Amino acid sequence: MKSHPHTLLALALLSSLAFGVSAQSMTKAEYKVQEEKIEADGKVAKGACDSLAGQLKKVCVVDAKGVTKVAMADLEASYKPSVATRFEARKAKADAAYDLAREHCNEKTSNAKDVCVKEAKAAQTAAVADAKLQQKTTEANTTAAEKKMDARATATDDKNTADYKVALEKCDSFAGAPKTTCQETAKKTYGK
């Protein structure tokens, strides 16, 4: 199997991001270090394309740019994790794959090239649609979870209030200091 230099560089760049992308929380300084590393790796990857010529060089440059854009989007999603940044990372991957596929289409002619371009666009559209679906699903699940938590809190509060009223009613069977002690105990027990 033949390995292209740009493919190897892309893999090296992605593996160099393993720390940055997997970090749960990242400081601004760590973010800057990773950002500079991505930019430097991107320049090295583009520089490796200089030894190539023609269409192979164009493919290499597009691949290097795409890997850099994806790495930056993944870094941003790691630095500021949110539904939106994860969507942007998925979209960057779809766009990079499209750009690379489109550049490969330039190697073909006439109808084969047209079909190749349409296939590349269809793959990009599908990937972006999947990213949007994931984004909407995550948002819906978050909203549902919040509503469920609110409903549970309300139900717990209602049960607690009902139990408190029962405890106060039981305290009515006492008089004087025992009644006061019973009521204070009920207040502490039920947080009222």
N, C-alpha and C positions, 0 to 999 in steps of 0.2 A: 504494500500500500504506500502511495506517495504522499509525503507530508509537505504542505506548502509552508513557507516561512511565516506568512501572515497568520495562518491557523495556529501555529505553535506560539507565536507572540500573543495571540488573543487568549489562548489558554493560560499562558504565563501571567498575563495581566489580570485575568479573572481570578486565578489562584492567589495572586498577591493581595486581592481584596478580601480574602477569607476572613481576616481579622476584622476589618472595618464593617463588613456587611453583617457579620454574625454578632457584633456587639449589641448588647441590650440598650445601653445608654452610652452616648459618646459625648465627650467634652468638645468644646469648640476647638481646642488645641489639637485633639485627636482627629477631628474632622479636617482641619487645615492640613495636617500631615498626610492624611489619606488622599485629600484632594490634590496636593502637590505630587504625590506618588503616582496618582492616576494620570495627571498631566504629563509627568516625565515619562511614564511607561508608554503613553500615547505617542509622544514624540519619538521615542525609540522605535515603536512599531511602525510609524510612518517612515522613519529613516531607513528601516530594513527594506522598505518597498523600493528605495532608490536603486537597488541593485537589479531590479526587475525592469522589464520593458513592455510597452504596448498594453494590451488589454489585461494581462496578468498584473501589471503595475497598478492599473486603475482599480482592479478588484481588490488588490492588497490595501490600497489607500482607503477605499470605501469600508473595507472590513476593519481597519485600524480605527477609523473615525467612529464607526458603529460601536465597537467594543468600548471605546472611551466614553461615548455618550451613555451607553448602558451602565458602565461602571459608575459614572457620575450620578445617574438616576438612582442606582442601588445605594450609593453612599448617602444621598439625600434622604432616601426612604429609611435608612438606618439611623441617620442623625435626627431626623424629625419624623418618627414613625406615625403615620396616619393613613387613613383610607385613601386620601388624595395622593400622597407621595407613593404609596404602593401601586396605585393606578398608573401614575406617571412612569414608574419603573417598568411596569408591564408594557405600557405604550412605547417606551423607548426601545424595548426589546423587539416589539413588532415592527417599529419603524426601521431599526437597524437591519433586521432580517429582510425587510422589503427592499431597502436600498441595496443590499448585497445581492439579493436575487435579481433585482432590476439590472444591476451592473453585469451580472452573468448573462442576462438576456441579450446584451449587446454583442455577445459572441455568436448569436444566431442571426438568421436573415429571414426576410419576408414573413410568411404566415407563422412559422415556428417562433419567430421573435415576438409577434403579436400575441400568440397563445401564451408564451412565457411571461410576458408583461401582465396579461390578464390573470394568470395563475398567481403571480407574485402579489398583485393587488388584492386578489381574493383571499390569499393567505393572511395578508396584513389586515384586511377588513375583519376576517374571522378572529384574529388574535386581539384586535382592539375591541370587538364585540364581546369576546370572552372576558377581557379586562373590565369592561363596563358592567357586565353581568356580575362579576366577582365584587366589584365596588358596590353595586346596588344591593346585592345579597348581604354583604357585610353591614351596610347601613341599616337594612331592614332587620337583621338579626340583633344589632345593637339597640335599635328602637324597641324591638319586642322584649329584649332582656330588661331594658329600663322599665317598660310598662309592667312586666312580671314582678320586678322588684318593688315597684310602687304598690301593686296590688297586694303583695305579700305583707308589706309594711302596714298598709291600711287594715288588712285582715288581722294581723297581730295586734295592732292598736285597738281594734274593735273588741277582740277577745279579752285583752287586758282590761279594758274599761268595764266590760261585763263582769269579769271576775272580781274587779275592785268593788263594784256595786254589791255583789253578793257578799263579799267580806264585810263591807260596811253594814249590810243588813244583819249579818250574824253578830256584829258588835252591839247592835241595839238590844240584844238580850242581856247585856251587862249594864251596870250603873256606876257612876262616879269614876274613880281612878282606873279600874279595870277596863271600862268602856273607852276612856281616853287612850290607854295603852294599846288596846285592840285597834283603835282607829289609826294611831300612829304607826303601828306595825303594818297595817293594811296599806297605808300611804307609802311606806318604805318598800314593801314587797312589790307593789304595782307601779311604783315610780310616779305617784300623783302628788 
